[in-house]
Amino acid sequence: MSQVDGIGGQPAILVEGLTKSFGDVRALRGIDLSVPRGTVLGVLGPNGAGKTTAVRILTTLLLPDEGRALVEGYDVVRQAAAVRRSIGLAGQSAAIQEELTGRENLEIVGRLYHLSWPQARSRATELLEQFGLTDAADRAAKNYSGGMQRRLDLAASLVGQPKVLFLDEPTTGLDPRSRLGMWDIIRSLAADGTTLLLTTQYLDEADELADEIVVIDHGLVIAAGTAEELKGRVGGDVVEFTVPDRGRIGDAVTAVAKIMEGSGEAGGEPIADAETGVVSIRVGSRGSDALVETVRALDAAGLETRGLAMRRPSLDDVFLALTGHAAEEEEPGGRRRGRRGGKRGKDMERTAS
Amino acid sequence: MTAVAERAGAPGAPAAPGLPARFRWAVSDTLTITRRNLIVWMRVPAYIVFTVIQPVMFVLMFRYVFGGAIPVNVPGGYVNFLMPGILGQTAAFASFGTAISLAMELKKGVIDRLRSMPMARSAVLAGRLVADTGRMTVTIVIVLAVGYAVGFRFTNGVGPAILMVLLSIVFGVAICCISAFTGLAIGDEESVQAFGLIWLFPVTFLSSAFVPISTMPGWLQAFANNQPVTYVIDTMRALALGGPVEANLWKSVAWLAGIFIVFMPLAVRAYRRAS
């Protein structure tokens, strides 16, 4: 029909002005997204930001209040059945039947995608192989490790060979090794040309996997761009150390404040936590130079420090820079809340649209 | 027809199948879900305990522990009075499984996965009800066999006996519809189980299932005499042992039809909105 002809140059996912409220809670306050075919979009945000709500609307599980969303050119409200034929979904928990074996789980999903029994069997075998589950194929899924269950869940979402795959926090709760394994799998799916929308709470995950990242907070897209662009806004890498003598934190801040002066970099002022003695400073792209200068500055001031290191910006740093508040809402008052609604945060909201 | 089905069967193909194919797929999807549910049921020992051992224990307890203290005016004595009641209760309690399974699937995201797939929207609920009806039928047959072993006899002929079994199954399916709704609406297996106890125990025990209503205090009789479980069990008793059937049968049919008309759409709505 006409919609089939019309989808040629359209993005795989197009979202315009999407809103959704649950009672008084405004989960989505008007988000826009556009994901070109064959690319990976990382949706980054803390718990409760609206990521899952957006995924649920895009996968036809939830109706939006306003706005529209197209997946593969099909409207998620009016053409939900066509959307379902184009997508796969792997949610935050492993949506598998634990009493069944891995093979049975995949075969039943295959049957529900209207494959014949022989087709369903061979598709299951193929996916078990691809996901390294062949040895465990005939064991009940409840005896699988967490990582294996998530891989089986992801395999189930691929039975129907979806053009667009939604992964809602695919590595949340996994141990580091399983997480890396999952990343490899996701990378190979992307390499095969599947369009991916991936939500995550981890900046490094979005950085590793996504072509484009949008940052969502309180139901709004507050920033969008590549990982590099976002990190540029955050102020690049962070040098961090602990001052064991709490009385000398002020001296430490004064000492390291100089290293970013006159560099012309979008760095930051040092931030100190009086309780833990942790001092951090954003050093832009100056990287190891800044690290060396920090060591010299601290040495010159005769300060003893521990755990001096340079790290990449975390989700917390991104949020601090973009919104003026920490990713975790429980954070008590203090320095982070103090910046809420600051000039910088507002500028970033503009960037979003 | 075949061509349509094959196109629909190609994974990821966004071609919408026609109406006859859609009906065929709805049946096929329902059977797939039924099969899955039955495999799960057979693999969990606790489910077997609940569906087989618990009802058998009820039969033996009421027959030998309480039975002697409950005077009834029925040919064949208390065991004949008891069995229709216990079959009704068994059918109603089978619905615990419906509510708990759906709540668990909802919580684990299994229902989200199924709802995001291009399968028939009706299949998850229909498959659940078909599987639970099968499970309930097995339980009823086992309970009847145990009843026969401890002295129960149908005294009204084969036809009415079969009708009695059918009525108990239809009654059980009606209660399963209520439970499907509560399971999806509450969405947490422990709360669902607690809620099931709160309403299912009173409606089955405050009925004619285990004791003659005339032995209850007057205020309780008012409730017990006018509630659907009593109508259904009195009908079953009359079918099994003889006696006037018609009045209670019509009341039962009206109540059961009412339950289906109200709770089927509610369960379907809860499934669609499940989150």
Boltz contact constraints between the chains, C-beta under 6 A:
constraints:
  - contact:
      token1: [A, 59]
      token2: [B, 116]
      max_distance: 6.0
  - contact:
      token1: [A, 61]
      token2: [B, 112]
      max_distance: 6.0
  - contact:
      token1: [A, 61]
      token2: [B, 115]
      max_distance: 6.0
  - contact:
      token1: [A, 82]
      token2: [B, 14]
      max_distance: 6.0
  - contact:
      token1: [A, 84]
      token2: [B, 118]
      max_distance: 6.0
  - contact:
      token1: [A, 85]
      token2: [B, 14]
      max_distance: 6.0
  - contact:
      token1: [A, 85]
      token2: [B, 118]
      max_distance: 6.0
  - contact:
      token1: [A, 86]
      token2: [B, 14]
      max_distance: 6.0
  - contact:
      token1: [A, 89]
      token2: [B, 116]
      max_distance: 6.0
  - contact:
      token1: [A, 91]
      token2: [B, 109]
      max_distance: 6.0
  - contact:
      token1: [A, 91]
      token2: [B, 112]
      max_distance: 6.0
  - contact:
      token1: [A, 93]
      token2: [B, 108]
      max_distance: 6.0
  - contact:
      token1: [A, 93]
      token2: [B, 109]
      max_distance: 6.0
  - contact:
      token1: [A, 95]
      token2: [B, 108]
      max_distance: 6.0
  - contact:
      token1: [A, 95]
      token2: [B, 109]
      max_distance: 6.0
  - contact:
      token1: [A, 95]
      token2: [B, 110]
      max_distance: 6.0
  - contact:
      token1: [A, 95]
      token2: [B, 113]
      max_distance: 6.0
  - contact:
      token1: [A, 99]
      token2: [B, 40]
      max_distance: 6.0
  - contact:
      token1: [A, 99]
      token2: [B, 43]
      max_distance: 6.0
  - contact:
      token1: [A, 99]
      token2: [B, 44]
      max_distance: 6.0
  - contact:
      token1: [A, 108]
      token2: [B, 32]
      max_distance: 6.0
  - contact:
      token1: [A, 108]
      token2: [B, 36]
      max_distance: 6.0
  - contact:
      token1: [A, 111]
      token2: [B, 32]
      max_distance: 6.0
  - contact:
      token1: [A, 112]
      token2: [B, 29]
      max_distance: 6.0
  - contact:
      token1: [A, 112]
      token2: [B, 32]
      max_distance: 6.0
  - contact:
      token1: [A, 112]
      token2: [B, 117]
      max_distance: 6.0
  - contact:
      token1: [A, 112]
      token2: [B, 119]
      max_distance: 6.0
  - contact:
      token1: [A, 113]
      token2: [B, 11]
      max_distance: 6.0
  - contact:
      token1: [A, 114]
      token2: [B, 8]
      max_distance: 6.0
  - contact:
      token1: [A, 114]
      token2: [B, 9]
      max_distance: 6.0
  - contact:
      token1: [A, 160]
      token2: [B, 11]
      max_distance: 6.0
  - contact:
      token1: [A, 160]
      token2: [B, 12]
      max_distance: 6.0
  - contact:
      token1: [A, 161]
      token2: [B, 11]
      max_distance: 6.0
  - contact:
      token1: [A, 161]
      token2: [B, 12]
      max_distance: 6.0
